[in-house]
Amino acid sequence: MDPRRLELLLALSQLGSMRAVAETHRLTTSTVSQQLAALSREAGTTLVEPDGRRVRLTPAGRRLADHAVTILAAIEAARLDLDPDAEPAGTVRVGGFATGIRVSLMPALSTLARTHPEVDVQINEYEPIEAFRLLIDDDLDLAVTYDYNLAPAAINPMLEAVPLWSTPWGLAVPAEEPDQSANLSAHAQRPWIVNSRNTADEIAVRTLASLAGFTPLIAHQIDTLELVEELIAGGYGIGLLPLHRAVPATVKVLPLRDPVVIMTTYAVTRRGRSAWPALHLIVDRLRTQDNRLPALQRWPRTADSAVLP
């Protein structure tokens, strides 16, 4: 049903005459009559009937006029919600990996709670592959994801990504072992630990191993970095960890060279959705906040982003 015709029907229920509706909406009486007749055809029932020299709403017309109040209010709310100049408000569904949520999203939310209390955020933890699928299915509004320079993510054309920050990763081994970062082939016989819910770090490990001339033995698939650290400390395998992340004294992270391994974090949305004020506000805060992080190093893929401390 045409919302403009619903407006005329609602006006008739309130003003009581075609002439009053026409004057209020700066239309002719004939135009109002034609529009209400068209609305009756859309509704499949008679909405207006003669009442002497005037007209009145039928019972169906009165019921539709009641619905029109809710329908027109919802349309106006949607218009304001989608207006790029409107005050940000509404619920933003965010999904992402734990470190990205902790480092980027949580500090932004503490500020938004004070400055924009009408913006509500729902958070779920997902790995990038899961988050991409939920974005495409319109079950998420924003995803905080990551990839590696050795395993770049394939972004669906329906999505668009904004880089936030980058950080180098290194080879994590038990602390008592000698440094052998320059000779990855020395670890050819070791079992490796990779992520259980995302293939990116396994691809990076396999790429590193291939360049060093061996095929890695993938022995463990683990989701949390803390458990990866425990397995490494216990001698159950080795893996990749962020170079600048604090680790237990039983583990050390060795820098990698030729090639380096760089993880980049992104804010990903459905294409065309970034104009929604509430979503635009959060993405903008993520970019602004992350660019204020101490720039330990800048990387070509994300020259405008800062490195995770």
C-alpha positions in Angstrom: 0.0 0.0 0.0 1.2 3.5 -0.9 2.1 5.3 2.4 0.9 8.6 0.8 -2.6 7.1 0.4 -2.5 5.9 4.0 -1.8 9.4 5.1 -4.9 10.7 3.2 -7.0 7.9 4.8 -5.7 8.8 8.2 -6.4 12.5 7.6 -9.9 11.7 6.5 -10.5 9.8 9.8 -9.3 12.8 11.7 -10.7 15.7 9.7 -14.0 14.2 8.6 -14.3 15.6 5.1 -12.7 15.3 1.7 -12.5 19.1 1.4 -10.6 19.4 4.7 -8.1 16.7 3.7 -7.6 18.4 0.3 -6.9 21.8 1.9 -4.5 20.3 4.5 -2.5 18.4 1.9 -2.8 21.1 -0.8 -4.6 18.8 -3.2 -7.9 19.0 -5.1 -10.9 17.2 -3.7 -10.9 15.1 -6.9 -7.3 14.0 -6.3 -8.0 12.9 -2.7 -11.0 10.9 -3.9 -9.0 9.2 -6.7 -6.2 8.3 -4.2 -8.6 6.8 -1.7 -10.3 4.9 -4.4 -6.9 3.5 -5.5 -6.2 2.6 -1.8 -9.5 0.7 -1.7 -8.4 -1.3 -4.8 -5.0 -2.0 -3.1 -6.8 -3.2 0.1 -9.3 -5.2 -1.8 -12.3 -3.7 0.1 -14.3 -0.5 0.3 -12.8 2.0 2.6 -15.0 5.0 2.1 -18.8 5.2 1.6 -21.3 8.1 1.0 -22.9 9.7 4.0 -25.4 12.2 2.7 -23.4 15.0 1.0 -20.3 13.8 2.7 -18.3 10.6 3.0 -17.3 8.4 5.9 -15.0 5.5 6.6 -16.4 2.0 6.4 -15.6 -0.4 9.3 -12.7 -1.7 7.1 -11.6 1.9 6.5 -11.6 2.7 10.2 -9.5 -0.4 10.9 -7.0 0.4 8.2 -6.8 4.0 9.5 -5.9 2.6 12.9 -3.2 0.5 11.3 -2.0 3.5 9.4 -1.0 5.2 12.6 1.5 2.4 13.4 2.6 1.9 9.8 3.3 5.6 9.1 5.1 5.9 12.5 7.3 3.0 11.6 8.1 4.4 8.2 9.0 7.7 9.8 11.2 6.0 12.4 13.0 4.0 9.6 13.5 7.2 7.6 15.1 9.0 10.6 17.1 5.9 11.5 18.6 5.7 8.0 19.1 9.4 7.6 22.9 10.0 7.5 22.4 13.2 9.4 20.1 11.7 12.1 21.3 11.2 15.7 22.8 7.7 16.0 20.4 5.3 17.7 19.4 1.6 17.5 20.9 -1.8 18.1 24.1 -2.8 16.3 24.9 -6.5 16.1 28.6 -7.0 16.3 30.6 -10.2 16.0 34.3 -10.7 16.1 37.3 -12.5 17.4 38.2 -12.2 21.0 41.3 -10.0 20.7 39.7 -7.6 18.3 36.7 -7.2 20.5 38.9 -6.7 23.6 41.4 -4.3 22.0 39.2 -2.3 19.6 35.5 -2.6 20.5 35.4 -2.6 24.3 37.2 0.7 24.7 35.0 2.3 22.1 31.8 1.1 23.8 32.8 2.6 27.2 32.9 6.0 25.4 29.7 5.5 23.4 27.8 4.6 26.6 28.4 8.1 27.7 28.1 10.0 24.5 25.4 8.1 22.6 23.3 6.2 25.1 20.7 5.5 22.4 23.1 3.2 20.6 23.0 -0.4 21.9 25.5 -3.1 20.9 25.0 -6.8 21.0 28.3 -8.8 20.9 29.0 -12.4 19.9 32.4 -14.0 19.4 33.0 -15.4 15.9 36.0 -16.3 13.8 36.2 -14.5 10.4 34.7 -17.3 8.3 31.7 -17.5 10.6 31.3 -13.7 10.8 31.4 -13.3 7.0 28.6 -15.8 6.5 26.5 -14.0 9.2 27.0 -10.6 7.5 25.9 -12.0 4.1 22.9 -13.5 5.8 22.1 -10.2 7.4 22.5 -11.7 10.9 25.3 -9.3 11.8 25.8 -5.5 11.2 29.5 -5.4 11.9 32.3 -7.9 12.1 35.7 -7.4 13.6 37.9 -9.9 11.6 41.5 -10.5 10.7 43.7 -12.1 8.1 47.5 -12.6 7.5 49.7 -11.2 4.8 50.5 -14.9 3.9 46.8 -15.8 3.9 44.6 -12.9 2.8 40.9 -13.2 3.3 38.7 -13.5 0.3 36.0 -10.8 0.9 32.6 -11.4 -0.7 31.6 -8.6 -3.1 28.6 -8.0 -0.8 31.0 -6.9 2.0 33.4 -4.0 2.5 36.3 -4.0 4.9 38.1 -1.1 6.7 41.6 -1.9 8.0 42.0 -1.0 11.7 45.5 -2.2 13.0 48.2 -4.6 12.2 50.7 -6.5 14.3 53.6 -8.9 13.6 53.4 -12.6 14.6 56.3 -14.8 15.5 57.2 -18.4 16.1 56.2 -19.5 19.7 58.4 -22.2 21.3 59.2 -23.3 24.9 61.3 -20.6 26.6 64.3 -22.9 27.3 64.9 -23.6 23.6 67.7 -21.8 21.8 66.7 -19.1 19.3 66.4 -20.5 15.8 64.1 -18.0 14.2 66.4 -17.6 11.2 66.2 -21.3 10.4 62.6 -22.5 10.3 63.6 -25.8 8.7 65.1 -26.7 12.1 61.5 -27.2 13.2 60.5 -29.4 10.3 59.9 -32.4 12.5 57.9 -30.6 15.3 54.1 -30.9 15.7 52.3 -27.6 15.0 49.3 -26.0 16.7 46.7 -24.0 14.6 43.3 -22.5 15.0 40.3 -24.8 15.4 37.7 -22.5 13.8 39.6 -20.5 11.1 42.0 -21.7 8.4 44.0 -18.5 8.0 46.8 -19.3 10.5 47.1 -22.9 9.2 47.5 -21.5 5.6 50.2 -19.1 7.0 52.0 -22.0 8.7 51.9 -24.2 5.6 53.1 -21.3 3.5 56.0 -20.6 5.9 56.9 -24.3 5.9 56.7 -24.6 2.2 59.1 -21.7 1.8 61.5 -23.5 4.2 61.2 -26.8 2.3 59.0 -29.0 4.4 55.4 -30.0 5.1 54.3 -29.2 8.6 52.7 -31.8 10.9 49.4 -30.2 12.1 48.9 -32.0 15.4 46.5 -29.7 17.4 43.7 -27.3 16.5 43.1 -24.9 19.4 40.8 -21.8 19.6 42.2 -19.8 22.5 45.7 -18.3 22.6 46.1 -19.2 26.3 45.6 -22.9 25.6 48.1 -22.6 22.7 50.6 -21.2 25.2 50.0 -24.0 27.7 50.5 -26.7 25.0 53.7 -25.0 23.8 55.1 -24.7 27.3 54.3 -28.4 27.9 56.3 -29.4 24.8 53.3 -30.6 22.8 53.9 -28.4 19.8 54.8 -25.0 18.4 52.8 -22.3 16.7 52.4 -18.7 15.8 51.6 -16.0 18.4 51.5 -12.2 18.3 55.1 -10.9 18.7 54.2 -8.1 21.1 51.7 -9.9 23.2 52.7 -10.7 26.8 53.3 -14.5 27.2 54.1 -16.7 30.2 57.7 -17.1 31.2 57.6 -20.6 30.0 57.0 -19.5 26.4 59.0 -17.1 24.0 58.0 -15.7 20.6 60.8 -15.5 18.1 60.6 -12.9 15.2 60.3 -14.3 11.7 62.2 -12.9 8.7 61.8 -13.4 5.0 58.9 -13.5 5.1 57.5 -11.7 8.2 54.0 -12.7 9.3 51.6 -9.8 9.7 48.0 -10.0 11.1 45.7 -7.2 10.1 42.4 -6.5 11.8 39.3 -5.1 9.9 35.9 -3.7 10.5 33.7 -5.4 7.9 30.1 -4.4 7.0 27.6 -5.2 4.3 28.2 -2.9 1.3 26.0 0.1 1.4 25.2 -0.2 5.1 27.9 2.1 6.4 25.7 5.2 6.1 23.4 4.0 8.9 24.3 6.5 11.6 24.7 4.0 14.5 26.9 1.7 12.5 28.9 4.6 10.9 29.5 6.0 14.4 31.0 2.7 15.7 33.2 2.0 12.7 34.4 5.6 12.8 35.2 5.3 16.5 37.1 2.0 15.9 39.3 3.7 13.3 39.9 6.8 15.3 40.7 4.9 18.5 43.0 2.4 16.9 44.9 5.1 15.1 45.8 6.5 18.5 47.4 3.2 19.6 51.2 3.5 20.0 52.6 3.0 16.4 55.3 0.4 17.1 55.5 -0.2 13.4 53.6 0.6 10.2 52.9 -2.0 7.6 52.3 -1.4 3.9 49.0 -3.2 3.7 47.5 -0.9 6.4 49.5 2.2 6.2 46.8 4.2 8.0 46.5 1.9 10.9 48.4 1.4 14.1 50.1 -1.7 15.5 48.6 -3.5 18.4 50.8 -2.9 21.5 
